[in-house]
């Protein structure tokens, strides 16, 4: 709905600025990490486990070592430092030694002159396995033998849970969880495994420096944490491991964990040659984490006039073989389970477990996506039971400043939930298209399986919200360095990862605004010239990078004014208002806040379903999003459309299929993602209510559209089918017919 007029690639805060990387990406000229080259480069390849759970009895590399072109074959014995690493808990082996815990776990590495030579040598490595019982059912995980000795996530202040295979168990108890209501609705909801499905698979180049250190050029989301995981395993000091951001072909949380970084560095240091590793698509499916599958048991109690009295939800998350960020996903799932609504009484339980399924971790909207689907389905059920308009029910219970979250935190700052709902509801819904029509505009599309006889139309609505930035006491910070030159030029150094979300543009807009000049250059993203920027995740990067660059620019100008020196070099670290952990027993705040800020999104969807064939088509999406203040309105609309596409994909087509822990659809032939033909028009309204504690009042926007989209799409499909549709991804065979 918004009409945004774009300026050229130079602009200030509030301008709609075209992306610098747009033209080269569209033309195929952009250099991604898979395009990297170096003189004398070898190719690396990873031998992976064919079993989801097995004991390693023997590894024989003798034949592989003698093959043509092979320069190195490495196993766990060749890891010089720490044998394990992990994003939050160091529970994941660099290379498996005595046991593999998921299908595709790395066991050995090969470096050779040609990628085919490396693949053949890896195939020649003989590994003797003894298969072990598989923990594949998350509901039975706590009754099975433990997959890890002890509890790798112990000691982090989480609620004690003596059951085996528990990554984190948390409880949020708010008010009186036994409070009754006049009306009660219940439901059980499931979310399948979604892949980030970035188009650029994992890749990078490791280059030894000849002095014992290594430079790693890689597509990643968090340069400094990569370094801090890699260095101990290589037995090197942090400054000997230099991470440089290479061109990123999408991320969405899947590049927060390590992929080729450690393996490439090990091979490069062992061979004293640059080593390049590029995953193929099948390897990518096992080479990164995915969205957690979830099962949620829900009970909502309300008065006859529709006011929520009590919400109970039990959430089970399958974290797969290693912890990754499951602890944070469990926290988000529980913290936002009620949705953006006032409720005085609640009991929320969330448990993330280890299994032998593919490892899961961060993905756009982590945790909040799963519970939004369940909570919004419950609100639709409640509206039907009370015979109240679903939008009016949501407005009646909308959260606002001064209200209290189930964690006990008082909502402060910007939280325009009701305004966002009203704005989305006010976008005119397009009229139904007449029949007959072009088959491409019918459910089933070009397959032309229907002429529209069984097609019925439905309109759905959903609201979701999520935290901005990291929470629960995490020391969230971002560094930026500004160099002012005597000739008027300025350099900005910031390790914020540009993963397609447009943070490069934000940094430049802020610097031009603060320095009042267009002569600003953003230097390469690296660990060598500036401190950590944190991760490109949790919708935090606009807030944190803008804050750091703003602080550094102002400090640089002040330094020049104070000293009279023309050449100034200043670095500053930005931190948002302090958060504190939730109480491990009650889930209540232990300080002023557990979350820095909140952002909400409301979405209305029109869908068509052929009720005779079970085919669907999403016709139109209208959405309103709380953005604080728009730094670049054009970029915001792009983020809303992209986030909506991923939520739509989860609703109707995207799901990793597993059988006994093995992925059975590890290709874009079998794992389907939305194309331009699947995406409907998206009309968006930006709700600008500045966040007082954020730089320029701006909030991150990448996650809320994904949080709400799947719930809204499925809501639109329920009315024409008359089916409860309690599971996503929705499948026609089992859900419609």
Secondary structure, DSSP 8 states (H G I E B T S, - for coil): ------B-S---TTS-B--TTHHHHHHT----GGG---TT-EEEEEEE-SSSSEEEEEEE-HHHHTSTTEEEEE-GGG--S-SEE-SSS--EESS-SSEE-STT-EEEEEEESSHHHHHHHHHH-EEEEEE------TTTGGGS--SSSS-TTTTSS-----STTEEEEEEEEES-TT---SEEEEEEEEE-B-----SS-SEEEEEE-SSS-EEEEE--S-HHHHHHHHHHHHT--GGGEEEEE---S--TTTTSS-SSHHHHHHHHHHHTS-EEEE--HHHHHHHS-B--EEEEEEEEEE-TT--EEEEEEEEEEE-TTS-TTHHHHHHHHHHTTT-SB--S-EEEEEEEE--SS--B---TTTTHHHHHHHHHHHHHHHHHHHT--HHHHHHHTB--TT-B-TTS-B--S---HHHHHHHHHHS-------SS--GGGSTTGGG----STTEEEEEEEEEEEEEES--TT---EEEEEEEE-TTS-EEEE-----SSS-HHHHHHHHHHHHHT-S-EEE---BSSSS-----S-TT-HHHHHHHHHHHHHHHHHHHHHHH--S-EEEEEEEE-S----B-TTT--BSSS-S-SEEEEEEEEEEEEEETTTTEEEEEEEEEEEE-SS-SSHHHHHHHHHHHHHHHHHHHHT--B-EETTEES--STTTS----TTT--EEEEEEE----TTSGGG----TTHHHHHHHHHHHHHHHHHHT----EES--IIIII-
